[in-house]
């Protein structure tokens, strides 16, 4: 099965939260309610340094995905 790069998710235990799941490396979940990011990978010290450079653009892409999806519901 081929997964999309981003998925929208919600959970009734967290009714105010909207989650974006990034399914490619480095996998993560961002809670758009509070911008908390949970990484689903183990990183070495070197990987962490490289990740910090890439993380901002990945989170911006996740937010853009959410904005695009929401705009499609409003049509």
N, C-alpha and C positions, 0 to 999 in steps of 0.2 A: 504494500500500500504506500502510495506517495502522499505525504502530509504537506499541507501548505506551510509556508514559513512562519506565519502567525495564526493563532487561534484566539477567539474571544471566549472567555469563560466566566461563569458566575457560580455562586454557591449560596444556598438559603441560610447557612450558618453565618454568612457575612453579607447581609442584604444591601449594604451600602457600597460594597466593593465591586469593582469590575477588574477582571484579570486579563492580561494578554500573555499568552504562552508563546515563546519563541522556540520552535521545534528543531532548529539547526544548531550546530556547534557555534558558540557556546550556548547551551540551552539555559533558559531562565524563564521565570514568571515575574511579571511586574504587576503590582496592585496599583491601579490608577487612582484609587482613593487617597493614598498617602505616598505614592511613588516608591514604595518599598520593593526591592528586587531580591528575589531568591534564586541563586545560581544552582543549577542542577548538575554541575560538573565539579570534579576535584581539580584544583589548580596548583601547580608548583609555584614557587616564588617568582620565577622568570615569567611564567604564564600570567600571573596576576599583574605584573607590570605591563605586559603587552595588552592584557584585557582592559586595563584602565584607559588606554588610548582608544580602544574600539567601543567600549561600553556606551559612551555618550551617543555615538551615531546609531548604535543598536536600539537604544532607548528612544531616540528621536524617531527611528523607523517604526517602532512599536506604536508610538503615539500617533504617527501619521496613519498607520493602518487602522487604528481605532477611529480616528476622525473620518477616514474614508468610509468605513463600515457604517458608522452612525449616519453619515450624510445619505447613504443609500436607503436607510430605513425611513428617512424623512421625505423621500420622493414619492 
